[in-house]
Amino acid sequence: MALATRTDRRPSMTRTLWDSSVGKKTIMAVSGLIMLLYLVVHMIGNLKIFFGSGEFNHYAHWLRTMGEPFLHYEWALWIVRVVLVLAVVLHAVSAYQLSRRDIRARPAKYVHQKPRAGYATRTMRWGGIILALFIVWHILDLTTGTVHSGGFQSGHPYQNVIDTFSTWYGNTIYIVAMLALGLHVQHGFWSAAQTLGAGNATRDRVLKTIANVLALVLTVGFISVPVAVMTGVVS
């Protein structure tokens, strides 16, 4: 009599990681840190606008030629874009699935009121939605020029930025999004550190300070650009 063969297979390590809550939190932490690194670099690049159109436009051009001649024109930029898109998708999907899993685990309301969480913690979900919508608008405004005001000029990023922040709605959208970003970074960096095991009794205060400083620097750094355009410092 022939022996029956097993057709069921154990799930892969990747699948097991993705299906577990710990795995999803780890993916959220790593993808969040990737985006945080990008934000720091992006903010520094944005501040070049204070050195004039020549400096800012040259930086924007360099982004498309970095890696040459080893890489072709814009290849490095597209690699960065692909990594960022993957990070954003993994971060958002993990956050959504963890949220749904948490809701299913607690179908009934608590009998006793839970202690109120910090403002940043309580607004993480809405902050994420605001940032997701902002990313779409930001790309359509300054990358494709689809919703750009004043006539989008390809190859002239300095003037495009001036056009955007010369409108009340451009400033409003950007500043609101950057305030949401600050709160998201403040709580997100702390959560990522805890998830990846960096936090302990002696390092908690240092990590909280780093989270607060990062959130403040990024918020002020990004918002300084539209404020400079509004006040005529950059024109």
C-alpha positions as CSV (number, residue, x, y, z in Angstrom):
1,M,0.0,0.0,0.0
2,A,1.5,3.3,-1.1
3,L,2.2,5.8,1.7
4,A,0.2,8.9,1.6
5,T,2.2,12.0,0.7
6,R,1.8,15.2,2.7
7,T,0.7,18.1,0.5
8,D,0.5,20.7,3.2
9,R,3.6,22.9,3.6
10,R,4.7,25.0,6.5
11,P,4.3,28.7,5.9
12,S,7.5,30.5,4.9
13,M,9.4,32.6,7.5
14,T,8.3,35.8,5.6
15,R,4.6,34.7,5.8
16,T,4.9,33.9,9.4
17,L,6.5,37.3,10.1
18,W,3.8,39.1,8.2
19,D,0.9,37.3,9.8
20,S,2.1,37.9,13.4
21,S,1.4,41.1,15.3
22,V,5.1,41.3,16.4
23,G,6.1,41.0,12.8
24,K,3.8,43.7,11.6
25,K,5.0,46.0,14.4
26,T,8.6,45.3,13.3
27,I,7.8,46.1,9.7
28,M,6.1,49.3,10.8
29,A,9.1,50.3,12.9
30,V,11.7,49.6,10.1
31,S,9.7,51.2,7.4
32,G,9.0,54.2,9.6
33,L,12.7,54.6,10.3
34,I,13.4,54.5,6.5
35,M,10.9,57.2,5.9
36,L,12.3,59.2,8.9
37,L,15.8,59.1,7.3
38,Y,14.4,60.3,4.1
39,L,12.6,63.2,5.8
40,V,15.7,64.4,7.5
41,V,17.6,64.4,4.1
42,H,14.6,66.0,2.3
43,M,14.3,68.8,4.9
44,I,18.0,69.6,4.6
45,G,17.6,69.7,0.8
46,N,14.6,72.0,1.1
47,L,16.5,74.5,3.2
48,K,18.8,75.1,0.2
49,I,16.0,77.4,-1.0
50,F,17.4,80.0,1.4
51,F,20.6,80.2,-0.7
52,G,18.8,81.3,-3.8
53,S,17.4,79.8,-7.0
54,G,20.7,78.8,-8.4
55,E,21.6,76.7,-5.4
56,F,18.2,75.1,-5.1
57,N,17.8,74.3,-8.8
58,H,21.3,72.9,-8.9
59,Y,20.4,70.6,-6.0
60,A,17.3,69.4,-7.7
61,H,19.3,68.7,-10.8
62,W,21.9,66.8,-8.8
63,L,19.1,64.5,-7.5
64,R,18.6,63.3,-11.0
65,T,22.3,62.8,-11.9
66,M,23.5,61.3,-8.6
67,G,25.2,58.0,-9.2
68,E,26.4,58.9,-12.7
69,P,28.2,57.6,-14.6
70,F,27.7,54.2,-12.8
71,L,23.9,54.7,-13.0
72,H,22.0,56.3,-15.8
73,Y,20.1,59.6,-15.5
74,E,17.5,59.5,-12.7
75,W,18.1,55.8,-11.9
76,A,19.2,56.6,-8.4
77,L,16.3,58.9,-7.9
78,W,13.9,56.2,-9.0
79,I,15.5,53.6,-6.7
80,V,14.9,56.0,-3.8
81,R,11.3,56.5,-4.9
82,V,10.6,52.8,-5.2
83,V,12.1,52.1,-1.7
84,L,10.0,55.0,-0.3
85,V,6.8,53.7,-1.9
86,L,7.4,50.2,-0.5
87,A,8.1,51.7,2.9
88,V,4.9,53.8,2.8
89,V,2.7,50.9,1.6
90,L,4.1,48.4,4.2
91,H,3.8,51.0,6.9
92,A,0.2,51.9,6.0
93,V,-1.0,48.3,5.5
94,S,0.7,47.1,8.7
95,A,-0.9,49.9,10.7
96,Y,-4.4,49.3,9.2
97,Q,-4.2,45.5,9.8
98,L,-3.0,46.0,13.4
99,S,-5.8,48.4,14.0
100,R,-8.4,46.0,12.7
101,R,-6.9,43.2,14.7
102,D,-7.0,45.3,17.8
103,I,-10.7,46.2,17.2
104,R,-11.6,42.6,16.7
105,A,-9.8,41.6,19.9
106,R,-11.9,44.2,21.9
107,P,-15.5,44.0,20.4
108,A,-17.0,45.5,23.6
109,K,-16.2,48.8,25.2
110,Y,-14.2,48.8,28.4
111,V,-16.3,48.9,31.6
112,H,-13.8,51.2,33.2
113,Q,-12.4,54.3,31.4
114,K,-8.8,53.7,30.2
115,P,-6.3,56.4,31.1
116,R,-6.2,59.0,28.3
117,A,-3.2,58.6,26.0
118,G,-1.0,61.5,24.9
119,Y,-2.3,63.8,22.2
120,A,0.2,62.4,19.6
121,T,-0.8,58.8,20.4
122,R,-4.5,59.6,20.1
123,T,-4.1,61.3,16.7
124,M,-1.7,58.8,15.1
125,R,-4.4,57.3,12.8
126,W,-5.8,60.6,11.7
127,G,-2.3,62.0,11.3
128,G,-1.4,59.0,9.1
129,I,-4.5,59.7,6.9
130,I,-3.6,63.4,6.6
131,L,0.0,62.6,5.6
132,A,-1.2,60.0,3.0
133,L,-3.5,62.6,1.4
134,F,-0.7,65.2,1.6
135,I,1.8,62.9,-0.2
136,V,-0.7,62.5,-3.1
137,W,-1.2,66.3,-3.3
138,H,2.5,67.1,-2.9
139,I,3.4,64.8,-5.8
140,L,0.6,66.2,-8.0
141,D,1.7,69.7,-7.2
142,L,5.5,69.8,-7.3
143,T,6.4,66.5,-9.2
144,T,3.9,66.1,-12.0
145,G,2.5,69.7,-11.9
146,T,-1.1,68.4,-12.3
147,V,-2.6,70.6,-9.6
148,H,0.1,73.2,-9.5
149,S,-0.9,76.9,-9.4
150,G,0.7,79.6,-11.6
151,G,1.9,77.3,-14.4
152,F,4.2,74.4,-13.6
153,Q,7.7,74.8,-15.0
154,S,9.7,71.6,-15.5
155,G,13.3,72.0,-14.5
156,H,12.5,75.1,-12.4
157,P,11.7,73.8,-8.9
158,Y,12.6,77.1,-7.2
159,Q,9.9,79.0,-9.0
160,N,7.4,76.1,-8.6
161,V,7.9,76.2,-4.8
162,I,7.4,80.0,-4.8
163,D,4.2,79.5,-6.8
164,T,2.8,76.9,-4.4
165,F,3.5,78.9,-1.3
166,S,2.2,82.1,-2.8
167,T,-1.4,80.7,-2.4
168,W,-3.3,80.5,0.9
169,Y,-4.4,77.0,0.3
170,G,-0.9,75.8,-0.6
171,N,0.4,77.2,2.7
172,T,-2.5,75.8,4.7
173,I,-2.2,72.3,3.3
174,Y,1.5,72.2,3.8
175,I,1.6,73.6,7.3
176,V,-1.2,71.4,8.6
177,A,0.5,68.3,7.1
178,M,3.8,69.3,8.7
179,L,2.2,69.7,12.1
180,A,0.7,66.3,11.7
181,L,4.1,65.0,10.7
182,G,5.7,66.4,13.8
183,L,3.2,64.5,16.0
184,H,3.6,61.4,14.0
185,V,7.4,61.4,14.3
186,Q,7.3,62.2,18.0
187,H,5.2,59.1,18.8
188,G,6.4,57.0,15.9
189,F,10.1,57.2,16.7
190,W,9.4,56.3,20.3
191,S,7.2,53.3,19.3
192,A,9.8,52.1,16.8
193,A,12.5,52.2,19.4
194,Q,10.4,50.1,21.8
195,T,9.4,47.6,19.1
196,L,13.1,47.1,18.1
197,G,14.1,46.6,21.7
198,A,16.2,49.8,22.0
199,G,14.2,51.1,25.0
200,N,15.0,50.3,28.6
201,A,14.8,52.0,32.0
202,T,18.0,53.9,31.5
203,R,17.6,54.9,27.8
204,D,13.9,55.8,27.8
205,R,14.5,59.5,28.7
206,V,17.2,59.8,26.0
207,L,14.9,58.2,23.4
208,K,12.0,60.5,24.4
209,T,14.3,63.5,24.1
210,I,15.5,62.4,20.7
211,A,11.9,61.9,19.5
212,N,10.9,65.3,20.7
213,V,13.9,67.0,19.1
214,L,13.4,65.2,15.8
215,A,9.8,66.1,15.7
216,L,10.5,69.8,16.5
217,V,13.4,70.1,14.0
218,L,11.5,68.5,11.2
219,T,8.4,70.5,11.8
220,V,10.2,73.9,12.1
221,G,12.5,73.0,9.2
222,F,9.8,72.2,6.8
223,I,7.4,75.0,7.8
224,S,10.2,77.6,7.6
225,V,10.0,77.4,3.7
226,P,6.4,78.5,3.3
227,V,6.8,81.0,6.1
228,A,9.8,82.4,4.3
229,V,7.9,82.7,1.0
230,M,4.8,84.3,2.8
231,T,7.0,86.9,4.5
232,G,9.1,87.7,1.4
233,V,12.4,86.3,2.8
234,V,12.4,84.0,-0.2
235,S,11.0,85.3,-3.4
